[in-house]
């Protein structure tokens, strides 16, 4: 049975495809649709949180911005 995903989730999968493929290569197996969507949503939420923090407290973001997306993939 084919997995059906919403247009929003399909957009997130396309946006974060590079990070998802990186995770799959580290794991040595392909992620299922549900896990890939969950990872894409997590990355998107992290990205938005960083942008929000950066706009409200630019001095408080520090080096976190540089490494957070890479760490959240792990």
C-alpha positions as protocol buffer text, in pm:
chain_id: "A"
residue {
  index: 1
  type: UNK
  ca { x: 0 y: 0 z: 0 }
}
residue {
  index: 2
  type: UNK
  ca { x: 142 y: 337 z: -99 }
}
residue {
  index: 3
  type: UNK
  ca { x: 204 y: 589 z: 175 }
}
residue {
  index: 4
  type: UNK
  ca { x: -4 y: 904 z: 144 }
}
residue {
  index: 5
  type: UNK
  ca { x: 137 y: 1223 z: 286 }
}
residue {
  index: 6
  type: UNK
  ca { x: 0 y: 1575 z: 299 }
}
residue {
  index: 7
  type: UNK
  ca { x: 126 y: 1851 z: 71 }
}
residue {
  index: 8
  type: UNK
  ca { x: 290 y: 2023 z: 370 }
}
residue {
  index: 9
  type: UNK
  ca { x: 480 y: 1708 z: 466 }
}
residue {
  index: 10
  type: UNK
  ca { x: 583 y: 1650 z: 103 }
}
residue {
  index: 11
  type: UNK
  ca { x: 723 y: 2005 z: 94 }
}
residue {
  index: 12
  type: UNK
  ca { x: 918 y: 1942 z: 416 }
}
residue {
  index: 13
  type: UNK
  ca { x: 1057 y: 1616 z: 277 }
}
residue {
  index: 14
  type: UNK
  ca { x: 1180 y: 1800 z: -32 }
}
residue {
  index: 15
  type: UNK
  ca { x: 1326 y: 2084 z: 174 }
}
residue {
  index: 16
  type: UNK
  ca { x: 1518 y: 1857 z: 414 }
}
residue {
  index: 17
  type: UNK
  ca { x: 1599 y: 1580 z: 165 }
}
residue {
  index: 18
  type: UNK
  ca { x: 1975 y: 1630 z: 194 }
}
residue {
  index: 19
  type: UNK
  ca { x: 1970 y: 1587 z: 574 }
}
residue {
  index: 20
  type: UNK
  ca { x: 1739 y: 1287 z: 553 }
}
residue {
  index: 21
  type: UNK
  ca { x: 1966 y: 1116 z: 301 }
}
residue {
  index: 22
  type: UNK
  ca { x: 2265 y: 1190 z: 526 }
}
residue {
  index: 23
  type: UNK
  ca { x: 2086 y: 1022 z: 816 }
}
residue {
  index: 24
  type: UNK
  ca { x: 1999 y: 721 z: 601 }
}
residue {
  index: 25
  type: UNK
  ca { x: 2361 y: 682 z: 492 }
}
residue {
  index: 26
  type: UNK
  ca { x: 2478 y: 687 z: 854 }
}
residue {
  index: 27
  type: UNK
  ca { x: 2213 y: 434 z: 957 }
}
residue {
  index: 28
  type: UNK
  ca { x: 2282 y: 217 z: 653 }
}
residue {
  index: 29
  type: UNK
  ca { x: 1914 y: 177 z: 572 }
}
residue {
  index: 30
  type: UNK
  ca { x: 1630 y: 377 z: 422 }
}
residue {
  index: 31
  type: UNK
  ca { x: 1398 y: 550 z: 666 }
}
residue {
  index: 32
  type: UNK
  ca { x: 1029 y: 474 z: 637 }
}
residue {
  index: 33
  type: UNK
  ca { x: 797 y: 752 z: 530 }
}
residue {
  index: 34
  type: UNK
  ca { x: 672 y: 810 z: 883 }
}
residue {
  index: 35
  type: UNK
  ca { x: 1024 y: 845 z: 1028 }
}
residue {
  index: 36
  type: UNK
  ca { x: 1140 y: 1064 z: 740 }
}
residue {
  index: 37
  type: UNK
  ca { x: 842 y: 1298 z: 789 }
}
residue {
  index: 38
  type: UNK
  ca { x: 906 y: 1307 z: 1165 }
}
residue {
  index: 39
  type: UNK
  ca { x: 1271 y: 1399 z: 1104 }
}
residue {
  index: 40
  type: UNK
  ca { x: 1175 y: 1667 z: 851 }
}
residue {
  index: 41
  type: UNK
  ca { x: 923 y: 1819 z: 1094 }
}
residue {
  index: 42
  type: UNK
  ca { x: 1184 y: 1815 z: 1372 }
}
residue {
  index: 43
  type: UNK
  ca { x: 1439 y: 1989 z: 1150 }
}
residue {
  index: 44
  type: UNK
  ca { x: 1183 y: 2247 z: 1041 }
}
residue {
  index: 45
  type: UNK
  ca { x: 1080 y: 2320 z: 1400 }
}
residue {
  index: 46
  type: UNK
  ca { x: 1445 y: 2354 z: 1505 }
}
residue {
  index: 47
  type: UNK
  ca { x: 1512 y: 2587 z: 1212 }
}
residue {
  index: 48
  type: UNK
  ca { x: 1215 y: 2810 z: 1303 }
}
residue {
  index: 49
  type: UNK
  ca { x: 1309 y: 2816 z: 1673 }
}
residue {
  index: 50
  type: UNK
  ca { x: 1662 y: 2929 z: 1585 }
}
residue {
  index: 51
  type: UNK
  ca { x: 1528 y: 3206 z: 1361 }
}
residue {
  index: 52
  type: UNK
  ca { x: 1288 y: 3320 z: 1633 }
}
residue {
  index: 53
  type: UNK
  ca { x: 1562 y: 3323 z: 1900 }
}
residue {
  index: 54
  type: UNK
  ca { x: 1799 y: 3498 z: 1665 }
}
residue {
  index: 55
  type: UNK
  ca { x: 1549 y: 3775 z: 1599 }
}
residue {
  index: 56
  type: UNK
  ca { x: 1457 y: 3830 z: 1964 }
}
residue {
  index: 57
  type: UNK
  ca { x: 1791 y: 3763 z: 2135 }
}
residue {
  index: 58
  type: UNK
  ca { x: 2073 y: 3784 z: 1880 }
}
residue {
  index: 59
  type: UNK
  ca { x: 2347 y: 3773 z: 2144 }
}
residue {
  index: 60
  type: UNK
  ca { x: 2193 y: 3465 z: 2308 }
}
residue {
  index: 61
  type: UNK
  ca { x: 2217 y: 3241 z: 2002 }
}
residue {
  index: 62
  type: UNK
  ca { x: 2599 y: 3217 z: 2006 }
}
residue {
  index: 63
  type: UNK
  ca { x: 2758 y: 2915 z: 1841 }
}
residue {
  index: 64
  type: UNK
  ca { x: 2436 y: 2713 z: 1877 }
}
residue {
  index: 65
  type: UNK
  ca { x: 2310 y: 2821 z: 1535 }
}
residue {
  index: 66
  type: UNK
  ca { x: 2612 y: 2681 z: 1357 }
}
residue {
  index: 67
  type: UNK
  ca { x: 2577 y: 2326 z: 1493 }
}
residue {
  index: 68
  type: UNK
  ca { x: 2213 y: 2269 z: 1595 }
}
residue {
  index: 69
  type: UNK
  ca { x: 2073 y: 2128 z: 1269 }
}
residue {
  index: 70
  type: UNK
  ca { x: 2368 y: 1892 z: 1233 }
}
residue {
  index: 71
  type: UNK
  ca { x: 2328 y: 1771 z: 1590 }
}
residue {
  index: 72
  type: UNK
  ca { x: 1951 y: 1722 z: 1559 }
}
residue {
  index: 73
  type: UNK
  ca { x: 2004 y: 1490 z: 1261 }
}
residue {
  index: 74
  type: UNK
  ca { x: 2219 y: 1265 z: 1476 }
}
